[in-house]
């Protein structure tokens, strides 16, 4: 746990190839269930089931029909191994499909507006990031019926200061693009792509806390955000979701159920571990030469997998945690 005024502990992490021998294309999602690892391949438009390092099953295929995928962005799996896939059916139009373990279409719907951010809760309700609907998140059933909407849009000037108040009109929608994670109690965690901000809501949509990520290592990314096209901005992963190209401040958020902690992939390629109450635990810094991390995933073992921008390979992180036994021997 971080003590006020104390520098947060950072652990380095070495990289090793995660799936040697497998040729994978643009992994968009990775979930471990039992002894199987399920991988969502965006560029190959499919879901793979892997056991003992071998592909044992696959579903999907390119297309926009039922049970087909078109550059899928994310997915979820329930306890019955039904798949929920978030993909595209046209320019700016998102779709959610629910499929059984064999890939048979069960239900689905097209999103009301261009969405970013996807999760499924324990009631099999779909959560989508929808700032164009004037709320940060909208909740749907698997047929697309709107059940609830929550999260007041955050003005950029609330986070970056009054000097950016003139940008509120044009930047509010893109800066309210989020990634979504759901914990074991169905609390909803939101990390903002273009603001150093994390919000936590209960399952009824009540705000539990608001956390501004104030780590010094994020300052260069935040400054680059307001200099699009600059040399500084080119040093970081950038995205254009609403007609404005900006460096990403928080790339993704993952819930670690075994430890009840949350992992944030930050724009400076470090991973921040947070407690359920929003306290900083520690940072993980992957050791690599060149490139920028685009996505990260968490296995049931607690291992972190990362994928670099424009690289098909994924890498396991071996975090250099301190050897407690060695420290005791030295004493």
C-alpha positions as CSV (number, residue, x, y, z in Angstrom):
1,X,0.0,0.0,0.0
2,X,1.3,3.5,-0.8
3,X,2.1,5.9,2.0
4,X,1.3,9.6,1.1
5,X,4.5,11.3,0.0
6,X,6.3,8.0,-0.6
7,X,7.4,6.9,-4.0
8,X,5.4,3.9,-5.3
9,X,7.4,0.7,-5.5
10,X,8.3,-0.5,-9.0
11,X,9.1,-4.1,-9.9
12,X,10.8,-4.8,-13.2
13,X,9.5,-7.7,-15.4
14,X,11.3,-9.8,-18.0
15,X,9.6,-11.0,-21.2
16,X,9.4,-14.5,-22.7
17,X,7.2,-15.6,-25.7
18,X,3.8,-16.7,-24.4
19,X,2.7,-19.1,-27.1
20,X,5.8,-20.5,-28.9
21,X,5.0,-22.5,-32.0
22,X,1.6,-20.9,-32.6
23,X,1.1,-18.3,-35.3
24,X,-1.4,-15.9,-34.0
25,X,-2.8,-12.7,-35.6
26,X,-3.6,-9.6,-33.5
27,X,-4.9,-11.0,-30.2
28,X,-7.8,-8.9,-29.0
29,X,-8.8,-11.0,-26.0
30,X,-7.5,-13.8,-23.8
31,X,-9.4,-15.7,-21.1
32,X,-8.4,-18.7,-19.1
33,X,-11.1,-21.2,-18.0
34,X,-9.9,-24.3,-16.2
35,X,-7.2,-26.0,-18.2
36,X,-8.2,-24.1,-21.4
37,X,-7.0,-20.8,-22.7
38,X,-9.4,-19.0,-25.1
39,X,-7.9,-16.5,-27.5
40,X,-9.8,-13.9,-29.6
41,X,-7.9,-13.3,-32.8
42,X,-9.0,-10.0,-34.4
43,X,-7.3,-10.4,-37.8
44,X,-8.3,-14.0,-38.2
45,X,-11.8,-13.3,-37.0
46,X,-12.1,-16.3,-34.7
47,X,-11.9,-17.7,-31.2
48,X,-9.3,-20.4,-30.4
49,X,-9.4,-22.9,-27.5
50,X,-5.8,-23.9,-26.6
51,X,-4.8,-26.8,-24.3
52,X,-1.2,-27.8,-23.6
53,X,0.0,-25.3,-26.2
54,X,-2.1,-26.7,-29.0
55,X,-5.2,-25.5,-30.7
56,X,-8.0,-28.0,-29.9
57,X,-11.1,-26.0,-31.1
58,X,-12.1,-22.9,-33.0
59,X,-15.2,-21.0,-33.8
60,X,-16.1,-18.0,-35.9
61,X,-14.7,-16.9,-39.2
62,X,-14.8,-13.7,-41.2
63,X,-18.2,-12.4,-42.0
64,X,-21.1,-10.3,-40.7
65,X,-23.6,-13.0,-40.3
66,X,-24.7,-14.8,-37.2
67,X,-21.7,-16.7,-35.6
68,X,-19.2,-14.9,-37.8
69,X,-16.9,-12.1,-36.7
70,X,-15.6,-9.0,-38.4
71,X,-12.4,-7.6,-36.7
72,X,-13.7,-8.5,-33.2
73,X,-12.5,-6.1,-30.5
74,X,-13.2,-7.9,-27.2
75,X,-15.0,-10.9,-25.7
76,X,-16.2,-12.4,-22.5
77,X,-17.1,-16.0,-21.3
78,X,-19.7,-17.0,-18.8
79,X,-19.6,-20.1,-16.5
80,X,-21.4,-22.2,-19.1
81,X,-18.6,-21.3,-21.6
82,X,-21.0,-19.2,-23.7
83,X,-19.1,-16.5,-25.6
84,X,-20.0,-12.8,-25.8
85,X,-18.2,-11.2,-28.8
86,X,-17.9,-7.5,-29.5
87,X,-17.2,-6.7,-33.1
88,X,-18.2,-4.6,-36.1
89,X,-20.9,-4.8,-38.8
90,X,-20.1,-1.7,-40.7
91,X,-18.4,1.6,-40.5
92,X,-18.8,2.8,-36.9
93,X,-21.4,0.2,-36.1
94,X,-20.7,-2.2,-33.2
95,X,-22.4,-5.6,-32.6
96,X,-22.6,-8.0,-29.6
97,X,-23.2,-11.7,-30.2
98,X,-23.8,-14.5,-27.7
99,X,-22.7,-17.9,-28.9
100,X,-22.8,-21.3,-27.2
101,X,-19.5,-23.3,-26.7
102,X,-19.8,-24.8,-30.2
103,X,-20.2,-21.4,-31.8
104,X,-24.0,-21.6,-32.4
105,X,-25.7,-18.2,-32.3
106,X,-27.9,-17.6,-29.3
107,X,-28.7,-13.9,-29.2
108,X,-27.3,-10.5,-30.1
109,X,-27.8,-6.9,-31.1
110,X,-26.3,-4.0,-32.9
111,X,-25.3,-1.1,-30.6
112,X,-27.3,2.1,-30.6
113,X,-24.2,4.2,-31.3
114,X,-20.6,3.7,-31.8
115,X,-19.4,2.1,-28.6
116,X,-16.0,1.6,-27.0
117,X,-15.6,-0.4,-23.8
118,X,-17.2,-3.8,-23.2
119,X,-17.9,-6.1,-20.3
120,X,-20.5,-8.7,-19.2
121,X,-21.7,-9.0,-15.6
122,X,-22.8,-12.0,-13.6
123,X,-26.4,-11.5,-14.7
124,X,-25.3,-11.8,-18.4
125,X,-26.0,-8.1,-18.9
126,X,-23.8,-6.4,-21.5
127,X,-22.1,-3.1,-20.6
128,X,-20.9,-0.8,-23.3
129,X,-19.1,2.6,-23.2
130,X,-21.6,5.0,-24.8
131,X,-20.7,8.7,-24.3
132,X,-22.6,9.7,-27.5
133,X,-25.8,8.6,-25.6
134,X,-24.9,11.2,-22.9
135,X,-23.9,8.6,-20.4
136,X,-20.5,6.9,-20.0
137,X,-22.0,3.4,-19.8
138,X,-25.2,1.7,-21.0
139,X,-26.4,-1.7,-19.8
140,X,-28.3,-4.0,-22.2
141,X,-29.7,-7.5,-22.1
142,X,-28.5,-10.0,-24.8
143,X,-31.3,-8.9,-27.1
144,X,-30.2,-5.3,-27.0
145,X,-32.9,-3.9,-24.7
146,X,-31.6,-0.9,-22.8
147,X,-31.8,-1.7,-19.1
148,X,-29.9,1.3,-17.5
149,X,-27.4,4.0,-18.2
150,X,-25.0,5.6,-15.7
151,X,-22.0,7.9,-15.4
152,X,-22.2,11.6,-16.0
153,X,-19.9,12.7,-18.7
154,X,-16.7,14.2,-17.3
155,X,-15.5,17.5,-18.7
156,X,-11.8,17.6,-19.8
157,X,-11.4,20.8,-17.8
158,X,-12.4,19.0,-14.6
159,X,-9.3,16.8,-14.9
160,X,-6.8,18.9,-16.9
161,X,-7.7,22.3,-15.4
162,X,-9.6,25.5,-16.2
163,X,-7.2,26.5,-19.0
164,X,-8.7,23.7,-21.1
165,X,-12.3,24.8,-20.6
166,X,-12.5,26.0,-24.2
167,X,-11.8,22.4,-25.3
168,X,-14.8,20.9,-23.4
169,X,-17.2,21.3,-26.3
170,X,-15.1,19.3,-28.7
171,X,-13.2,16.9,-26.5
172,X,-15.9,15.7,-24.0
173,X,-17.2,12.8,-26.2
174,X,-13.7,11.4,-27.1
175,X,-12.4,11.9,-23.6
176,X,-15.2,9.9,-22.1
177,X,-14.2,6.7,-24.0
178,X,-13.5,4.0,-21.5
179,X,-12.5,0.5,-20.9
180,X,-14.7,-1.5,-18.5
181,X,-14.0,-4.2,-15.9
182,X,-16.5,-5.9,-13.5
183,X,-15.5,-7.4,-10.2
184,X,-17.0,-10.4,-8.3
185,X,-19.6,-8.1,-6.7
186,X,-20.7,-6.7,-10.1
187,X,-19.1,-3.3,-9.2
188,X,-18.2,-1.6,-12.5
189,X,-14.7,-0.1,-12.9
190,X,-14.1,2.4,-15.7
191,X,-10.6,3.6,-16.9
192,X,-10.6,6.5,-19.3
193,X,-8.5,6.3,-22.4
194,X,-7.6,9.9,-22.7
195,X,-7.8,11.1,-19.0
196,X,-5.9,9.8,-16.0
197,X,-9.1,8.8,-14.3
198,X,-10.7,5.7,-12.8
199,X,-14.3,5.5,-11.6
200,X,-16.0,2.8,-9.6
201,X,-19.7,2.2,-9.6
202,X,-21.9,-0.3,-7.8
203,X,-24.2,-2.6,-9.8
204,X,-27.0,-0.1,-9.4
205,X,-24.9,2.7,-11.0
206,X,-24.1,4.6,-7.9
207,X,-20.6,6.2,-7.9
208,X,-18.4,4.6,-5.2
209,X,-15.2,6.6,-5.8
210,X,-13.3,8.7,-8.3
211,X,-9.6,8.4,-8.6
212,X,-7.3,10.6,-10.6
213,X,-4.0,8.8,-11.4
214,X,-1.4,11.3,-10.4
215,X,1.8,9.3,-11.0
216,X,4.8,11.4,-12.2
217,X,5.5,8.9,-14.9
218,X,2.3,9.8,-16.7
219,X,3.1,13.5,-16.9
220,X,4.9,13.3,-20.3
221,X,1.9,11.4,-21.8
222,X,-0.6,13.9,-20.5
223,X,1.5,16.8,-21.9
224,X,1.8,15.0,-25.3
225,X,-2.0,14.6,-25.4
226,X,-2.5,18.3,-26.0
227,X,0.2,18.4,-28.7
228,X,-1.3,16.1,-31.5
229,X,1.2,15.3,-34.2
230,X,4.2,16.5,-32.2
231,X,7.4,14.5,-31.7
232,X,6.3,14.0,-28.1
233,X,3.0,12.5,-29.1
234,X,4.6,10.1,-31.5
235,X,6.4,8.4,-28.6
236,X,3.1,6.9,-27.3
237,X,0.3,4.8,-28.5
238,X,-2.4,7.1,-30.1
239,X,-6.0,6.4,-31.1
240,X,-8.6,8.2,-33.1
241,X,-12.1,7.2,-32.0
242,X,-14.1,10.4,-32.7
243,X,-12.1,12.3,-35.3
244,X,-9.3,13.4,-32.9
245,X,-6.0,11.6,-32.7
246,X,-4.7,11.5,-29.1
247,X,-2.1,9.6,-27.1
248,X,-3.7,7.1,-24.8
249,X,-3.4,7.8,-21.0
250,X,-4.8,4.5,-19.7
251,X,-4.8,1.7,-22.3
252,X,-6.9,-0.9,-20.4
253,X,-8.1,-2.2,-17.1
254,X,-8.3,-5.8,-15.8
255,X,-9.7,-7.3,-12.6
256,X,-7.6,-9.9,-10.8
257,X,-10.2,-12.0,-8.9
258,X,-7.7,-14.1,-7.0
259,X,-6.2,-11.0,-5.4
260,X,-9.2,-8.7,-5.6
261,X,-6.9,-6.1,-7.3
262,X,-7.1,-4.1,-10.5
263,X,-4.4,-3.7,-13.1
264,X,-4.1,-0.6,-15.2
265,X,-2.0,-0.5,-18.4
266,X,-0.7,3.0,-18.5
267,X,0.3,5.1,-21.5
268,X,4.0,5.0,-20.4
269,X,3.9,1.1,-20.7
270,X,3.9,0.5,-17.0
271,X,1.2,-1.5,-15.1
272,X,-0.3,0.0,-12.0
273,X,-1.8,-2.4,-9.4
274,X,-4.6,-0.9,-7.3
275,X,-6.6,-2.1,-4.4
276,X,-10.5,-2.3,-4.5
277,X,-10.6,1.0,-2.7
278,X,-8.3,2.7,-5.3
279,X,-5.0,2.7,-3.3
280,X,-1.8,2.2,-5.3
281,X,-0.1,-1.1,-4.5
282,X,2.9,-1.1,-6.8
283,X,4.0,-0.6,-10.4
284,X,5.3,-3.3,-12.9
285,X,7.7,-2.1,-15.5
286,X,8.2,-4.6,-18.5
287,X,11.9,-4.6,-19.7
288,X,12.1,-4.4,-23.4
289,X,13.9,-2.6,-26.2
290,X,11.6,-0.5,-28.4
291,X,7.9,-0.8,-29.3
292,X,4.9,0.1,-27.2
293,X,2.4,-2.2,-25.5
294,X,-1.1,-2.1,-26.9
295,X,-3.0,-4.8,-25.0
296,X,-2.5,-6.9,-21.8
297,X,-4.3,-9.9,-20.4
298,X,-4.3,-11.8,-17.1
299,X,-4.2,-15.6,-16.8
300,X,-5.9,-17.5,-13.9
301,X,-2.4,-18.1,-12.5
302,X,-1.9,-14.4,-12.1
303,X,0.6,-14.2,-15.0
304,X,0.4,-11.1,-17.2
305,X,0.5,-11.4,-21.0
306,X,1.3,-8.4,-23.2
307,X,1.0,-7.7,-26.9
308,X,2.9,-4.9,-28.6
309,X,1.5,-2.5,-31.2
310,X,1.6,-4.1,-34.7
311,X,3.2,-7.3,-33.3
312,X,1.4,-10.6,-33.5
313,X,3.4,-12.3,-30.7
314,X,2.4,-12.2,-27.1
315,X,4.8,-12.2,-24.2
316,X,4.6,-13.4,-20.6
317,X,5.9,-11.1,-17.9
318,X,8.1,-12.6,-15.2
319,X,7.9,-10.0,-12.5
320,X,11.0,-9.7,-10.3
321,X,9.2,-9.6,-7.0
322,X,11.6,-9.5,-3.9
323,X,12.7,-12.9,-2.5
324,X,11.3,-12.7,1.0
325,X,13.1,-15.9,2.1
326,X,16.4,-14.5,0.9
327,X,15.8,-11.3,2.9
328,X,15.1,-13.4,6.0
329,X,18.3,-15.4,5.5
330,X,20.3,-12.2,5.2
331,X,19.0,-10.9,8.5
